[in-house]
Amino acid sequence: MTPLEVEGFQRRFVWRRPQMDRFIESLLLGYPIPGIFLVQQSDKRYLVLDGQQRLTTLTKYYDDAFALRRGREAVPGTCLQQSRC
């Protein structure tokens, strides 16, 4: 994968768990989500112009850092590797 770069004009990752859950749930339900804007730099890396919160949340989800929750309980089938949830 080509590396992504986040510049200083981007805020740090600030989404809390409920925001992350709602974003992943929207994807799983097929709801439309805003686009992610990247610019390829001369060294072939991509600069994130818009979408860092969404990209970071996707990365955490695909790395099985979390499963969706309903209250304090994980929602069945929302963790990619069941042994890690």
BAZA-112591 format. One line per field, with one value per atom (N, C-alpha, C): residue in one letter; atom name; x, y, z. Coordinates in pm, 1 decimal. Example, Ala and Ser with C-alpha at 12.3 -4.5 7.8 and 13.67 -1.06 7.14 Angstrom:
2
type <- [A/A/A/S/S/S]
atom <- [N/CA/C/N/CA/C]
x <- [1319.0/1230.0/1320.0/1285.0/1367.0/1290.0]
y <- [-569.0/-450.0/-330.0/-225.0/-106.0/3.0]
z <- [780.0/780.0/780.0/708.0/714.0/787.0]
//
This chain:
85
type <- [M/M/M/T/T/T/P/P/P/L/L/L/E/E/E/V/V/V/E/E/E/G/G/G/F/F/F/Q/Q/Q/R/R/R/R/R/R/F/F/F/V/V/V/W/W/W/R/R/R/R/R/R/P/P/P/Q/Q/Q/M/M/M/D/D/D/R/R/R/F/F/F/I/I/I/E/E/E/S/S/S/L/L/L/L/L/L/L/L/L/G/G/G/Y/Y/Y/P/P/P/I/I/I/P/P/P/G/G/G/I/I/I/F/F/F/L/L/L/V/V/V/Q/Q/Q/Q/Q/Q/S/S/S/D/D/D/K/K/K/R/R/R/Y/Y/Y/L/L/L/V/V/V/L/L/L/D/D/D/G/G/G/Q/Q/Q/Q/Q/Q/R/R/R/L/L/L/T/T/T/T/T/T/L/L/L/T/T/T/K/K/K/Y/Y/Y/Y/Y/Y/D/D/D/D/D/D/A/A/A/F/F/F/A/A/A/L/L/L/R/R/R/R/R/R/G/G/G/R/R/R/E/E/E/A/A/A/V/V/V/P/P/P/G/G/G/T/T/T/C/C/C/L/L/L/Q/Q/Q/Q/Q/Q/S/S/S/R/R/R/C/C/C]
atom <- [N/CA/C/N/CA/C/N/CA/C/N/CA/C/N/CA/C/N/CA/C/N/CA/C/N/CA/C/N/CA/C/N/CA/C/N/CA/C/N/CA/C/N/CA/C/N/CA/C/N/CA/C/N/CA/C/N/CA/C/N/CA/C/N/CA/C/N/CA/C/N/CA/C/N/CA/C/N/CA/C/N/CA/C/N/CA/C/N/CA/C/N/CA/C/N/CA/C/N/CA/C/N/CA/C/N/CA/C/N/CA/C/N/CA/C/N/CA/C/N/CA/C/N/CA/C/N/CA/C/N/CA/C/N/CA/C/N/CA/C/N/CA/C/N/CA/C/N/CA/C/N/CA/C/N/CA/C/N/CA/C/N/CA/C/N/CA/C/N/CA/C/N/CA/C/N/CA/C/N/CA/C/N/CA/C/N/CA/C/N/CA/C/N/CA/C/N/CA/C/N/CA/C/N/CA/C/N/CA/C/N/CA/C/N/CA/C/N/CA/C/N/CA/C/N/CA/C/N/CA/C/N/CA/C/N/CA/C/N/CA/C/N/CA/C/N/CA/C/N/CA/C/N/CA/C/N/CA/C/N/CA/C/N/CA/C/N/CA/C/N/CA/C/N/CA/C/N/CA/C/N/CA/C/N/CA/C/N/CA/C/N/CA/C/N/CA/C]
x <- [84.4/0.0/88.9/50.9/123.6/97.5/201.3/183.1/97.3/18.7/-60.5/11.1/-1.0/62.8/-43.1/-35.3/-126.0/-42.5/-75.6/-0.5/-51.7/21.8/-11.2/-143.3/-195.6/-324.3/-440.8/-417.2/-520.7/-522.7/-640.9/-648.2/-608.5/-569.5/-535.5/-662.7/-648.9/-765.7/-846.8/-970.1/-1051.8/-1182.2/-1216.0/-1342.6/-1340.9/-1452.6/-1471.9/-1543.3/-1551.3/-1606.9/-1746.0/-1840.3/-1972.8/-1965.8/-1878.4/-1863.9/-1805.1/-1706.6/-1646.6/-1750.4/-1828.2/-1932.6/-2034.5/-2078.8/-2179.1/-2124.3/-1997.3/-1938.0/-1932.3/-1881.0/-1872.6/-2012.6/-2105.7/-2243.0/-2301.2/-2274.0/-2321.9/-2266.9/-2139.9/-2080.8/-2146.7/-2164.3/-2223.5/-2367.9/-2438.7/-2578.3/-2590.2/-2476.7/-2478.7/-2521.2/-2517.6/-2553.3/-2443.2/-2479.5/-2376.5/-2290.2/-2163.5/-2071.7/-1995.9/-1943.9/-1867.4/-1740.9/-1695.7/-1573.9/-1449.8/-1342.3/-1211.5/-1122.8/-1057.4/-977.4/-828.9/-757.8/-614.2/-546.1/-421.9/-341.3/-212.7/-181.8/-57.1/57.2/157.7/273.7/377.5/479.0/579.9/654.1/662.1/730.4/635.1/516.7/415.0/337.2/368.6/287.9/161.0/58.2/-67.7/-84.3/-119.5/-147.6/-298.4/-341.3/-483.2/-527.9/-615.4/-670.2/-797.4/-878.7/-1002.5/-1036.3/-1067.9/-1108.7/-1021.7/-935.0/-845.4/-921.5/-1028.9/-1105.9/-1164.5/-1217.2/-1276.6/-1170.5/-1057.9/-950.2/-892.9/-874.1/-821.0/-919.2/-1048.1/-1150.2/-1152.2/-1145.8/-1141.1/-1019.9/-905.9/-783.2/-799.2/-852.0/-871.5/-969.7/-1075.3/-1173.8/-1111.0/-1040.0/-978.5/-865.2/-803.9/-701.5/-763.6/-896.9/-973.2/-946.9/-930.7/-913.4/-1046.4/-1157.5/-1287.4/-1393.9/-1500.9/-1623.4/-1730.4/-1834.4/-1943.5/-2006.7/-2056.9/-2120.0/-2260.2/-2343.6/-2477.0/-2476.2/-2465.7/-2445.5/-2304.8/-2294.5/-2162.5/-2134.5/-2229.6/-2216.2/-2174.3/-2080.9/-2041.1/-2155.9/-2174.8/-2278.2/-2222.6/-2291.0/-2240.5/-2217.0/-2106.0/-2074.8/-2010.7/-1974.9/-1916.8/-1766.9/-1708.1/-1564.0/-1509.9/-1406.2/-1356.6/-1292.1/-1221.6/-1159.3/-1220.2/-1316.7/-1394.6/-1307.5/-1192.8/-1108.3/-1047.5/-1048.1/-986.0/-1086.1/-1215.7/-1316.3/-1373.8]
y <- [-117.8/0.0/124.1/223.6/349.2/425.5/477.3/545.8/671.1/694.7/816.3/910.4/1038.2/1138.6/1237.8/1277.1/1376.8/1497.5/1610.9/1733.9/1802.7/1902.3/1977.3/2050.6/2077.1/2146.5/2055.8/1925.5/1831.2/1825.0/1820.2/1801.3/1658.4/1636.3/1500.8/1416.0/1286.6/1199.4/1229.8/1271.1/1315.1/1236.8/1151.3/1079.2/989.5/987.9/897.2/771.9/675.5/545.5/554.1/633.0/639.3/689.8/786.1/836.3/728.9/656.2/548.5/441.1/403.8/302.4/345.8/471.1/519.3/519.3/554.2/554.9/413.9/318.6/180.0/123.4/152.6/106.4/162.5/288.8/349.0/275.1/238.7/162.3/25.5/-43.9/-178.3/-176.3/-66.7/-54.3/3.3/40.7/92.7/237.2/311.6/453.1/531.8/639.0/720.8/791.7/801.9/872.8/976.9/1079.2/1180.0/1119.9/1180.3/1135.1/1161.7/1094.9/1114.5/1174.9/1284.2/1355.6/1338.9/1286.2/1262.9/1331.5/1370.3/1425.8/1344.1/1291.9/1218.0/1316.9/1300.6/1388.4/1335.2/1413.3/1374.0/1246.8/1217.9/1096.3/976.4/988.3/883.1/860.2/935.1/925.5/1007.0/972.2/1044.2/1133.4/1258.4/1354.6/1355.9/1338.9/1340.1/1485.1/1528.9/1663.7/1664.7/1562.4/1552.3/1405.0/1364.8/1227.4/1153.0/1223.8/1155.8/1079.3/1135.5/1067.6/936.7/942.5/823.7/719.6/763.4/669.2/602.7/679.2/622.7/523.8/557.0/465.8/336.9/347.7/227.4/142.1/205.1/131.8/58.2/125.8/62.1/-55.6/-37.9/-144.8/-265.0/-239.8/-349.6/-415.7/-342.5/-400.5/-468.7/-476.0/-536.5/-470.4/-340.7/-268.3/-254.8/-274.8/-268.2/-337.9/-377.7/-425.1/-322.8/-316.8/-224.4/-264.3/-166.1/-192.1/-135.8/-205.0/-157.2/-148.3/-28.0/-13.8/-61.4/-159.3/-214.0/-347.0/-398.1/-528.9/-516.0/-600.3/-603.4/-657.0/-598.4/-645.0/-766.2/-880.7/-1001.1/-977.6/-1031.4/-1023.4/-894.2/-806.4/-678.8/-670.6/-778.1/-782.5/-869.8/-825.9/-899.3/-1032.1/-1036.6/-1160.4/-1193.1/-1282.0/-1309.8/-1346.7/-1407.6/-1448.6/-1330.6/-1211.8/-1094.6/-1002.2/-1031.8/-942.9/-996.8]
z <- [0.0/0.0/0.0/-76.4/-79.6/49.7/113.5/241.5/230.7/335.0/346.4/441.4/415.1/499.5/544.3/670.0/725.0/763.8/709.1/736.1/861.5/904.6/1025.3/1020.1/900.0/892.5/930.1/933.8/976.8/1129.3/1186.0/1330.9/1364.1/1488.0/1530.9/1530.7/1549.0/1552.1/1678.3/1661.2/1775.1/1791.8/1695.9/1707.8/1830.2/1899.0/2012.2/1960.8/2046.8/2009.1/1943.7/1996.1/1930.0/1786.0/1758.5/1621.4/1530.9/1582.0/1504.3/1474.3/1576.0/1557.6/1452.8/1460.0/1364.0/1221.5/1205.7/1071.9/1013.7/1091.1/1042.5/1017.7/1106.0/1087.4/957.1/928.2/803.3/681.8/687.0/576.8/562.7/674.9/671.8/621.8/649.1/605.8/464.3/404.9/268.5/256.6/365.8/361.4/290.4/224.1/159.3/264.0/234.5/324.1/241.3/305.4/230.5/169.4/63.4/-3.0/80.6/45.7/107.6/-0.9/32.3/-67.1/-38.7/-138.9/-130.6/-248.7/-228.9/-337.0/-343.3/-462.6/-477.4/-494.2/-409.4/-413.3/-512.1/-539.3/-637.9/-598.1/-467.4/-421.4/-410.4/-467.5/-476.2/-346.4/-240.7/-119.0/-139.3/-62.2/-70.7/50.8/25.7/130.6/153.9/277.9/312.2/326.1/236.0/245.7/329.2/313.4/390.0/406.4/528.2/552.7/651.8/722.7/816.2/923.2/978.0/1082.3/1028.5/905.8/844.5/810.2/753.6/719.9/844.4/949.9/1073.9/1133.5/1130.2/1181.7/1100.6/967.2/882.8/915.0/932.1/964.9/1097.0/1196.9/1327.5/1315.5/1237.0/1220.3/1149.1/1039.1/965.0/1041.4/1133.4/1220.2/1341.6/1343.1/1452.9/1587.0/1585.3/1710.5/1784.6/1713.7/1779.9/1696.7/1763.7/1699.3/1733.8/1654.9/1687.5/1819.9/1891.4/2020.7/2024.6/2096.8/2130.7/2282.2/2333.8/2477.3/2510.6/2598.8/2634.7/2566.2/2490.4/2426.4/2280.4/2236.5/2095.9/2011.3/1895.6/1802.7/1729.3/1735.1/1667.8/1519.2/1469.4/1327.0/1282.5/1375.2/1333.2/1357.5/1405.4/1421.8/1309.1/1242.9/1126.8/1165.6/1278.6/1324.9/1459.5/1461.3/1582.2/1701.5/1678.6/1790.1/1863.2/1802.1/1862.6/1929.4/1922.7/1979.9/2107.4]
//
